[in-house]
């Protein structure tokens, strides 16, 4: 029977192989294990295998996991990667280390105001709607620099980079084109803000294409934990 540790090792191997093909250093690419809808026992199994970065999509579920595991797994790095309503920002500000889906100044401002003073600055990725689909969250490429400028002035936030969910398609060229656009935006942001070092793009089905186009963090869920429960 294949274990979570086995699947985690296979995901790391895929990252290493994709990096080698693209003449990149695999150490430049972080694996974010997407644990949404999965029980704490699965997170503990991945933790025991060496995984430390975990991504959650749902506010209450993520808060519950962070509280439950804070003593047994004190060095877990919690990343929020789901949509966020402004009335839920306080939970993210208090219990997460990273927020990947900021696309509005209002959300950023509330996170900055609500970040507890004893915690380090909350790491922020701006979500870009690179495909232009109305069903997807994210700011537009044209609005990116204006939003980045505002976030960079917020003392309890640290602007770290970009995140996106490109078009769900089997068209490899379309995937590459969108990933390439994101990489260009990332390079532009990086030139303006030296602390920017994260391009969060690529998932279980397209991580190879994402790494080829410069991803520094891939978000992998089903390839590690199995298919998710439907909500």
N, C-alpha and C positions, 0 to 999 in steps of 0.2 A: 504493500500500500504506500502510495506517495504521500509524504508528510509535508507540512508547511515549510519545514527546514529545507526539504528537497526542492520544493518549488521556488523558495527564496534563492537558493543557490543557483537554480536554473535561470532565474531572472537576472541575477548578477552576471552569469555567464553570457547571456544575451547582450547585456550592456557592454561587457568587455569585448565581445566579438564585433559588435557594431562600432565601438570606438576604434578598434584595430583597423577595420575596413576603411574608416574615415580618417585614419592617421591621427587619431586623437588619444589623449591619455584617459584611460577609464576612470582614474581618480578624480577627474574634473566633473564627473557625472554622478549625481546623487540619486539614490533610489528612495522614493517616497511610497511607503506601503499604504495603500488605501484600504482602511479597515472599516469603512461605513457598513452598518447592518451586521457586522460580525461580532461574536461574543468576546469577552475579555480573555477567555481561554486561548482563542486564536492569536490575539495580540501577544499574550505571554509566550506562546510557542515561537512566534517570530522574534520576540525580544530575546528569548533564550538562544536563538540562532544568531544573534548579533545585530538584529535590526533595531534602529533607534528612532527613525523618523516615521511618523504615522499621520495619515490624512483622514479627516472626518468631514462629512457633508451636512450633518444635522446637528443643530445647536444643542438641544437637550441631551441627545445621545453622546455627543462629544464631551459635554460637561460632565456627565455621569462617569464616563470612562476615565477622564482626567482625574477626577476626585478619587475613584476607586483604585487607581494604579499609582497614585502619587508617592506612596510609601514603598511599595514593592519595586517600582520601576522609576526611580527619581530622575533619571537622565533621559527619559523619553522626551522627544521634541514633537509637540503637537502642532499640526498644520490644519487650519480650516480652509476647505477647498469648495465649499458649497455656497449657494446664494444666501444672502444675509439681509434680513429686514432691519430697519434702523432701530426698532424696539428690542432687538436681541443683541445689540453690539456690546452691552455690558458683560455678558457671559464670555464672549470671545476675548474681550480686553483683559478679563481676569484669569482665564484658564488656558489660553493658547499662546504659543510662541511665534507663530506665523499666521498671517491672513493673506490668502492668495487671490481673493475675488473682489478687491476694492475697485469700484468703477465710478463712484460718485464722491464729491467732496464732502457731502453730508455724512456719509458713512465713515470716512477717514477722520473727520472732525470729532465725531462721537467716540470713536476708538481712542483717539488721542486724549480726549477729556476723561475717559473712563479707565484708562490704563492705571492700575494701582502704582503708587509712587515707589514701592519697594521692588517692583519688577523692572527688568531691563526693557528698553524700548521694544515695541512690538514690530516684528519684521513684516514688511508689506510688499506684496506683488500687485501690480495693477493688472486687472483682467482686460484683455483686448478682445473685442468681437471681430475677429479677423475675417470670418466668413460673411459677415453682414446679415446673418439670419436673424429675423425679428424674434424668434423663439429663444435666442441665446442672450445671456447677460454679457456685459462688458462695455467699455468705452470704445469709441471709434479711434482709429489711428490718428485722425486729425486732432482729436481732443487730448491725446496722450500727454503731450508736453505741458499743457496748461494744468492738468491734474497733477502731474509729477511735481511741478513747481510748488503747488500748494502743499502737497504731502511733505516735501523736503523741508518745509518750514515748521512742521509740527514736531515739537521736541520729544514726545513720547512714542514717535513712530520712526522707523528706519526704512527708507525706500531701498528695496533689494533687487527689484526687477519686474519681469512680466510673466503673466500666465495666460494661456488660451486653450480653448477646446476647438480645434479646427473642424471642418466639415467631416461628418461621418460618411466615408466613401471608400470604395475599393479602387478608386482612381488614384494610383500612386503619384502621378504627375501633379494632380491637384493638391494632394497632401504636401508634396515637396514645395510647390509654389507658395502655399499658405505658410508653411514652416519657414521658408526663406524670407517671406515678408516680415514675419515675426522677428527673425534674427536681425534683419536690417533695423527694425524699430529698437530692438534691444541694444544694438551697437550704438545707435544714436543716443539712447538714454544713458548708456555707459560712458560716453564721451562727456556728457554734462554732469554726471554724478558718479564720482570715483568709487563710491561704496556699492554701486550696483554690480551684482555678480551672479544673478539667478535668472535663467530663462526656463520657466516651468512649462514644458510642452512634451507631449508624447505619452501614450498609455500602452496597455497590454498589446493592442493590435497594431500599433504604428510606431513603437519606440525606435525601431531601426531607422526609419525615415527622419524622425525627430532628431536623433543623435547625429545623423549625417548633416543636418542643417543647423547644428550648433546648440542643441538643448543641453542644459546643465543639470536638469532635474526631470526625471520621468516618474509619472504617477501610475503605479501598478497595483491593481486590486485583484481581479479575477484570476490572473495568472499565478497569484500567491495563495489567495484564500478560497478560490473557487467562485462559482457564480453567486451573485448576491440575491438575497431575498427581495422580491418586488414589494414596493410600498404604494 
